[in-house]
Amino acid sequence: MRRKCNRIMIAGMKSGSGKTTLTCGVLQLLVNRGLSVASLKCGPDYIDPAFHEKVLGVRSGNLDGYFFEDEVLSSLLSKHGQNKDITVIEGVMGYYDGLGMKSIGGSFHVSMATKTPVVLVIDCKGMAESIGAILHGFLTYRPNQIRGVIFNRLPAQLYEPLKEVAENMGICVLGYVPTLKEFQLESRHLGLVTADEIHDIKNKIEGLALKLAETIDIDGLLELAGKAPELPAYQQRSNQEQQVNKKIRIAVAKDEAFCFIYQDNINLLEELGCEIMYFSPLHDKSIPTEADGMLLYGGYPELYAKQLSSNQSMITSIREAIKNGLPTIAECGGFMYLHEWIEDREGNRYPMAAVLEGGCYKTNRLQRFGYVELEAAVDNLLCKKGDKIKAHEFHYWDSEHTGDGFVAQKPFKQINWKCAYATKTLYAGYPHIHFYANTNVARQFVEACRTENV
């Protein structure tokens, strides 16, 4: 069974070319028209989808060409685009960038696997006719899905001559964006500042949309999206062993400190019969007492170390729950929270849950950044010994004891290291895991929670 899914990808010539700002403005323009819109982000990023959520009022998702097989990419895209007027995908890095020199996992990979029309964003600052040469290079480098172009940071007087140049190359020109310094989005050590931290972001994005309405061809974007071919329909998953009236209840940490959550992970758990119970390690006194399992995902615990440390009732609740065998996944920021202490940006150390030995300290660069493949050294909560799970790391803070339950292997490189704590009831480590990279991981976690529930 196949399903119509009108869609476009907004991709860039490089990182920092304006993809996120433009995507947010375009999403707002589409919403302002009364259209139902879905949004997705290429790659493993958590922060950009949160900006999409602020525009749409619903969580965005991820399409990752390293994590997912091509059929999973198409299936998830079909799922998110179901009953929507248009799906907008934000690219990652430059259009052709990815693992190695084969664009594996990047925007090009996703667009080709899903046959999604691409609108290329070219950052024109400091250029004039050279813009044409860049566009020509992107169009002819290899067979691709580039069907439209938008010129970013372009003086108005250059638009018409550049439009003629581009149209002579057979590409659809969908407008331009002048320099709009007042709408640039802030950043920090893991990328953009989270959407919740930018003052009055909704008004800011609405103001951006008003500006873009003057120079962007939204009708042209919609027409291009409508030319995308049909996709295979998403096949709903279910747990065949699910017991009637016995939902598995999963406590999920979610607040300012713990906000890096793949919504598709949550959705898959729900498909497998779980009830999600959100709680805040910052503001609540304890985890939900009826929880059968727990997810401590990543975020910025280092920015809230003092507040987290002062909430001793929550710390005690989490420590005792894990000690008593509550199945728990703790990734990155959640992993840090389980240490004896976390160092904040000023070098102050604050006591944490002390489930794991040692502490987490600030470094001056990204640690073990990028995609990895994890191989289990022992049978554990997520998988059997020898099983492999694709994951990624992205953090500046490091741990005195990173664990030895898995071996992490860098793709295409002779680089590996031991990482993560892995027991029958606990996965705790820096690597982030997307369940759709290996749905058996989600199933095994749910089964462990069900055993706890019996």
PLY file of the C-alpha trace (Angstrom):
ply
format ascii 1.0
element vertex 454
property float x
property float y
property float z
element edge 453
property int vertex1
property int vertex2
end_header
0.00 0.00 0.00
1.29 3.45 -0.95
0.28 6.87 0.28
0.49 10.40 -1.10
2.88 12.58 0.93
3.45 16.12 -0.34
6.94 17.07 0.82
10.05 19.15 0.31
13.48 19.26 1.89
15.17 22.57 2.70
18.89 21.85 2.38
21.95 24.07 2.56
25.26 24.49 0.78
26.97 24.19 4.21
26.33 24.32 7.92
25.33 27.83 8.95
23.75 28.67 5.60
20.43 29.59 7.22
18.46 26.33 6.96
16.94 26.42 10.45
15.90 30.07 10.35
14.40 29.69 6.88
12.67 26.43 7.78
11.05 27.98 10.86
9.84 30.95 8.83
8.45 28.76 6.05
6.67 26.51 8.57
5.04 29.57 10.12
3.96 30.84 6.69
2.35 27.48 5.93
0.58 27.40 9.30
-0.63 30.96 8.74
-2.35 29.71 5.59
-4.33 27.26 7.66
-2.49 24.22 6.29
-1.77 21.09 8.29
1.99 20.71 8.37
4.46 18.05 9.50
8.15 18.75 10.03
11.23 16.54 10.18
14.95 17.01 10.65
17.72 15.11 8.88
20.27 13.60 11.23
20.31 12.91 14.98
19.71 16.50 16.11
17.33 17.21 19.02
17.35 21.00 19.12
16.18 22.01 15.63
13.03 19.84 15.90
12.15 21.72 19.09
12.10 24.94 17.07
9.73 23.26 14.61
7.54 22.25 17.54
7.27 25.87 18.69
5.86 26.81 15.29
3.58 23.82 14.77
2.49 22.97 18.28
3.46 19.31 17.72
6.73 17.44 18.07
8.91 17.11 15.02
10.75 13.91 14.10
14.10 12.80 12.68
15.13 11.12 9.43
18.62 9.72 9.87
20.27 7.91 7.00
22.90 6.30 9.23
20.47 5.04 11.86
17.73 3.87 9.49
17.57 1.57 6.50
16.13 3.27 3.41
12.75 1.57 3.81
12.55 2.84 7.42
13.30 6.37 6.22
10.41 6.20 3.75
8.11 4.55 6.29
8.71 7.16 9.01
8.33 9.98 6.49
5.02 8.47 5.38
3.89 8.16 9.00
4.65 11.80 9.85
3.12 13.07 6.62
-0.11 11.11 6.98
-3.17 13.38 6.61
-0.96 16.48 6.32
-1.08 19.04 3.54
2.71 19.25 3.42
5.78 17.84 5.17
8.86 20.04 5.43
12.20 18.32 6.03
15.15 20.37 7.26
18.50 19.13 5.97
21.74 18.71 7.89
25.20 20.16 7.13
25.79 20.78 3.44
23.54 18.91 1.02
26.22 16.43 -0.10
27.89 16.06 3.32
27.70 12.84 5.31
29.89 10.02 6.53
33.06 9.77 4.47
32.95 10.96 0.87
29.79 9.03 0.01
27.23 11.32 1.69
26.07 8.42 3.88
23.42 9.53 6.37
23.18 13.15 5.22
20.63 15.27 3.36
21.55 13.89 -0.07
21.14 10.32 1.19
17.72 11.00 2.73
16.43 12.94 -0.30
17.47 10.19 -2.71
16.13 7.34 -0.54
12.75 9.05 -0.14
12.61 10.77 -3.56
11.98 14.12 -1.88
12.29 17.35 -3.93
15.02 19.58 -2.50
15.11 23.36 -2.20
18.75 24.42 -1.91
19.56 27.40 0.31
22.63 29.30 -0.87
24.29 31.71 1.54
25.11 34.65 -0.72
26.94 36.91 1.75
30.00 38.44 0.10
29.25 37.06 -3.38
27.59 38.08 -6.63
28.15 36.15 -9.88
30.03 33.44 -8.00
26.62 32.38 -6.66
25.82 31.06 -10.12
28.98 28.97 -10.15
28.09 27.45 -6.77
24.57 26.62 -7.92
25.88 25.06 -11.13
28.27 22.92 -9.10
25.55 21.61 -6.81
23.26 20.83 -9.74
25.88 18.92 -11.74
28.06 17.30 -9.04
26.04 14.06 -9.21
22.44 13.04 -9.96
20.31 14.61 -7.22
16.88 15.75 -6.08
17.55 19.51 -6.18
14.51 21.10 -7.82
14.47 24.63 -6.37
16.71 27.31 -4.91
16.38 30.14 -2.38
19.09 32.78 -2.05
19.87 33.71 1.56
21.42 37.00 2.74
21.06 38.46 -0.74
20.72 42.20 -1.53
17.40 42.83 -3.28
19.06 44.40 -6.32
20.87 41.13 -7.12
17.78 38.93 -7.08
16.42 39.45 -10.62
19.75 38.93 -12.43
20.51 35.86 -10.29
17.01 34.52 -10.89
17.62 34.68 -14.64
20.96 32.87 -14.25
19.36 30.11 -12.19
16.33 29.68 -14.47
18.69 29.26 -17.41
20.07 26.23 -15.53
16.57 24.76 -15.42
16.03 25.24 -11.68
12.92 26.70 -10.03
13.74 29.95 -8.19
11.60 30.29 -5.07
12.72 33.66 -3.77
15.38 35.18 -1.57
15.99 36.26 2.01
17.62 39.62 2.77
19.96 39.94 5.74
17.69 39.82 8.82
19.96 40.15 11.85
17.05 40.66 14.24
15.79 37.13 13.49
19.06 35.20 13.86
18.75 32.36 16.38
21.15 32.09 19.31
23.59 29.22 19.87
25.64 27.55 22.61
28.09 24.67 23.06
25.80 21.96 21.64
24.36 24.12 18.86
21.29 26.31 19.01
19.93 27.50 22.33
16.78 25.46 22.99
13.52 26.99 21.83
12.23 27.36 25.39
15.15 29.64 26.27
14.70 32.30 23.60
12.56 35.14 24.89
9.28 35.48 23.05
10.33 33.05 20.31
6.81 32.67 18.93
6.56 36.39 18.17
10.08 36.30 16.75
9.21 33.53 14.30
5.93 35.19 13.35
7.85 38.38 12.60
10.29 36.38 10.48
7.38 34.85 8.56
5.99 38.31 7.79
9.33 39.29 6.29
9.63 36.07 4.28
6.11 36.49 2.92
7.45 39.46 0.93
10.25 37.54 -0.79
9.53 33.76 -0.71
7.26 32.01 -3.24
5.13 29.81 -0.96
2.82 28.81 -3.82
5.88 27.58 -5.70
7.01 25.57 -2.67
3.58 23.94 -2.38
3.55 23.13 -6.09
6.99 21.53 -5.83
5.96 19.51 -2.77
2.93 18.21 -4.66
5.18 16.64 -7.30
6.77 14.24 -4.81
5.92 10.59 -5.57
3.89 8.37 -3.23
5.54 6.53 -0.33
4.94 3.10 1.25
2.42 3.39 4.09
3.78 3.07 7.64
3.13 -0.33 9.23
1.96 -0.01 12.84
3.95 -2.11 15.30
2.44 -3.90 18.25
3.62 -6.16 21.02
1.95 -9.52 20.48
2.46 -10.40 24.13
0.76 -7.26 25.40
-1.65 -8.14 28.18
-5.11 -6.57 28.30
-5.56 -3.93 31.02
-1.91 -4.18 31.99
-0.14 -1.27 30.36
3.56 -0.86 30.98
4.14 2.55 32.54
7.37 4.33 31.57
8.54 7.36 33.56
10.29 9.83 31.21
12.35 12.74 32.56
11.37 15.93 30.73
12.16 19.51 31.76
14.68 22.27 31.07
17.61 20.02 32.02
16.39 16.88 30.22
14.93 17.82 26.86
16.77 15.74 24.23
14.01 13.25 23.46
13.34 11.48 20.18
9.58 11.66 19.84
9.61 8.61 17.60
11.11 6.63 20.50
8.18 7.67 22.66
5.69 6.88 19.89
7.16 3.41 19.39
6.90 2.63 23.11
3.25 3.64 22.96
2.70 1.37 19.95
4.21 -1.44 22.01
1.61 -0.90 24.72
3.35 1.53 27.07
1.86 4.47 28.92
4.24 7.44 29.11
4.42 9.34 32.41
6.51 12.52 32.23
8.21 13.88 35.33
10.73 16.61 36.15
13.99 15.90 38.05
14.19 19.68 38.55
10.72 20.40 39.91
9.06 17.18 41.11
9.76 15.41 44.40
9.98 11.85 43.09
9.51 9.67 40.05
5.96 8.33 39.51
5.58 5.55 42.07
3.69 3.30 39.65
6.48 3.34 37.01
7.60 0.00 35.54
10.58 1.53 33.73
12.41 4.84 33.39
14.03 6.94 30.65
16.58 9.59 31.61
17.39 11.17 28.28
19.92 13.92 27.56
19.86 17.67 27.77
21.79 20.28 29.75
22.14 19.02 33.36
25.42 20.94 33.61
23.46 24.21 33.28
21.11 23.21 36.10
23.54 21.32 38.33
22.85 23.39 41.44
19.06 23.04 41.14
19.26 19.31 40.38
21.56 18.75 43.34
19.29 20.66 45.70
16.30 18.42 44.86
17.40 15.68 47.23
14.04 13.93 47.40
14.15 13.34 43.63
17.75 12.18 43.78
16.87 9.71 46.53
13.83 8.51 44.58
15.86 7.81 41.44
18.75 6.22 43.31
16.46 3.85 45.20
14.43 2.96 42.10
17.55 1.96 40.14
19.03 0.18 43.16
15.81 -1.84 43.44
16.02 -2.93 39.80
13.74 -0.53 37.91
14.67 -0.99 34.21
16.33 2.30 33.25
17.89 3.84 30.15
20.10 6.85 30.98
21.68 8.61 28.00
24.22 11.43 27.99
22.72 14.04 30.34
20.78 11.31 32.14
24.01 9.31 32.44
25.74 12.36 33.91
22.96 12.78 36.47
23.62 9.27 37.81
27.23 10.14 38.75
28.47 11.26 42.16
28.84 14.85 40.96
28.58 17.20 37.96
30.82 20.20 37.41
29.02 23.32 36.15
30.36 25.89 33.68
32.14 27.79 36.47
33.91 24.69 37.78
31.69 24.16 40.84
30.92 20.52 41.69
27.42 19.52 42.80
26.44 16.13 44.26
24.14 13.99 42.09
22.45 10.59 42.34
25.66 8.59 42.99
24.36 5.49 41.23
27.64 5.45 39.29
31.10 6.19 40.62
33.03 9.35 39.84
31.93 12.63 38.34
31.44 14.56 35.10
33.64 17.51 34.27
33.84 20.25 31.65
36.23 19.95 28.70
37.13 22.50 26.04
35.99 20.51 23.00
33.52 17.92 21.79
34.27 14.45 23.12
34.03 11.35 20.87
31.71 13.32 18.61
29.64 11.57 15.95
28.14 8.27 14.91
29.23 4.98 16.48
28.21 1.34 16.38
27.95 -0.24 19.81
28.74 -3.93 20.33
27.53 -5.42 23.59
30.22 -6.96 25.79
27.61 -8.67 27.98
23.93 -9.61 27.94
22.08 -6.51 29.15
18.85 -4.52 29.33
18.93 -3.62 25.62
20.38 -6.62 23.84
22.45 -9.81 23.96
26.23 -10.06 24.06
27.63 -9.47 20.56
24.55 -7.59 19.33
25.17 -4.25 17.65
23.31 -0.95 18.01
23.88 2.23 15.99
24.17 5.36 18.14
25.80 8.78 18.34
27.66 10.96 20.85
27.59 14.75 21.17
28.89 16.25 24.42
31.49 18.62 25.86
31.34 17.27 29.43
33.13 13.95 30.07
33.02 11.27 32.75
35.77 9.91 34.98
34.31 6.45 34.38
32.47 5.96 31.08
31.78 2.23 31.59
32.73 -0.96 29.75
29.43 -2.67 28.89
29.82 -1.95 25.16
32.59 -1.33 22.65
31.97 1.73 20.45
33.34 1.58 16.89
33.65 4.67 14.67
32.30 4.03 11.14
35.02 3.68 8.47
37.79 4.24 11.06
40.04 1.99 13.12
38.96 3.76 16.29
37.09 2.13 19.15
36.70 2.41 22.91
34.80 0.88 25.81
31.72 2.73 26.99
28.47 2.57 28.98
27.28 0.63 31.99
25.20 -2.37 30.98
23.35 -4.70 33.36
20.09 -6.63 33.17
18.23 -3.54 34.41
20.40 -0.55 33.42
21.87 1.07 30.32
23.80 4.20 31.24
26.23 5.89 28.85
26.97 8.85 26.64
25.75 7.29 23.34
22.22 8.26 22.26
20.09 5.47 20.78
17.20 5.80 18.34
14.85 2.83 18.65
14.12 2.74 14.91
17.78 1.93 14.29
17.03 -1.41 15.97
13.44 -1.87 17.13
14.44 -5.02 19.02
16.10 -2.69 21.56
12.73 -1.12 22.32
11.02 -4.50 22.51
13.62 -5.91 24.91
13.36 -2.83 27.13
9.56 -3.17 27.22
9.82 -6.87 28.07
12.18 -6.05 30.95
9.63 -3.49 32.20
6.83 -6.05 31.86
8.82 -8.55 33.92
9.23 -5.85 36.57
5.46 -5.29 36.42
4.51 -8.94 37.00
0 1
1 2
2 3
3 4
4 5
5 6
6 7
7 8
8 9
9 10
10 11
11 12
12 13
13 14
14 15
15 16
16 17
17 18
18 19
19 20
20 21
21 22
22 23
23 24
24 25
25 26
26 27
27 28
28 29
29 30
30 31
31 32
32 33
33 34
34 35
35 36
36 37
37 38
38 39
39 40
40 41
41 42
42 43
43 44
44 45
45 46
46 47
47 48
48 49
49 50
50 51
51 52
52 53
53 54
54 55
55 56
56 57
57 58
58 59
59 60
60 61
61 62
62 63
63 64
64 65
65 66
66 67
67 68
68 69
69 70
70 71
71 72
72 73
73 74
74 75
75 76
76 77
77 78
78 79
79 80
80 81
81 82
82 83
83 84
84 85
85 86
86 87
87 88
88 89
89 90
90 91
91 92
92 93
93 94
94 95
95 96
96 97
97 98
98 99
99 100
100 101
101 102
102 103
103 104
104 105
105 106
106 107
107 108
108 109
109 110
110 111
111 112
112 113
113 114
114 115
115 116
116 117
117 118
118 119
119 120
120 121
121 122
122 123
123 124
124 125
125 126
126 127
127 128
128 129
129 130
130 131
131 132
132 133
133 134
134 135
135 136
136 137
137 138
138 139
139 140
140 141
141 142
142 143
143 144
144 145
145 146
146 147
147 148
148 149
149 150
150 151
151 152
152 153
153 154
154 155
155 156
156 157
157 158
158 159
159 160
160 161
161 162
162 163
163 164
164 165
165 166
166 167
167 168
168 169
169 170
170 171
171 172
172 173
173 174
174 175
175 176
176 177
177 178
178 179
179 180
180 181
181 182
182 183
183 184
184 185
185 186
186 187
187 188
188 189
189 190
190 191
191 192
192 193
193 194
194 195
195 196
196 197
197 198
198 199
199 200
200 201
201 202
202 203
203 204
204 205
205 206
206 207
207 208
208 209
209 210
210 211
211 212
212 213
213 214
214 215
215 216
216 217
217 218
218 219
219 220
220 221
221 222
222 223
223 224
224 225
225 226
226 227
227 228
228 229
229 230
230 231
231 232
232 233
233 234
234 235
235 236
236 237
237 238
238 239
239 240
240 241
241 242
242 243
243 244
244 245
245 246
246 247
247 248
248 249
249 250
250 251
251 252
252 253
253 254
254 255
255 256
256 257
257 258
258 259
259 260
260 261
261 262
262 263
263 264
264 265
265 266
266 267
267 268
268 269
269 270
270 271
271 272
272 273
273 274
274 275
275 276
276 277
277 278
278 279
279 280
280 281
281 282
282 283
283 284
284 285
285 286
286 287
287 288
288 289
289 290
290 291
291 292
292 293
293 294
294 295
295 296
296 297
297 298
298 299
299 300
300 301
301 302
302 303
303 304
304 305
305 306
306 307
307 308
308 309
309 310
310 311
311 312
312 313
313 314
314 315
315 316
316 317
317 318
318 319
319 320
320 321
321 322
322 323
323 324
324 325
325 326
326 327
327 328
328 329
329 330
330 331
331 332
332 333
333 334
334 335
335 336
336 337
337 338
338 339
339 340
340 341
341 342
342 343
343 344
344 345
345 346
346 347
347 348
348 349
349 350
350 351
351 352
352 353
353 354
354 355
355 356
356 357
357 358
358 359
359 360
360 361
361 362
362 363
363 364
364 365
365 366
366 367
367 368
368 369
369 370
370 371
371 372
372 373
373 374
374 375
375 376
376 377
377 378
378 379
379 380
380 381
381 382
382 383
383 384
384 385
385 386
386 387
387 388
388 389
389 390
390 391
391 392
392 393
393 394
394 395
395 396
396 397
397 398
398 399
399 400
400 401
401 402
402 403
403 404
404 405
405 406
406 407
407 408
408 409
409 410
410 411
411 412
412 413
413 414
414 415
415 416
416 417
417 418
418 419
419 420
420 421
421 422
422 423
423 424
424 425
425 426
426 427
427 428
428 429
429 430
430 431
431 432
432 433
433 434
434 435
435 436
436 437
437 438
438 439
439 440
440 441
441 442
442 443
443 444
444 445
445 446
446 447
447 448
448 449
449 450
450 451
451 452
452 453
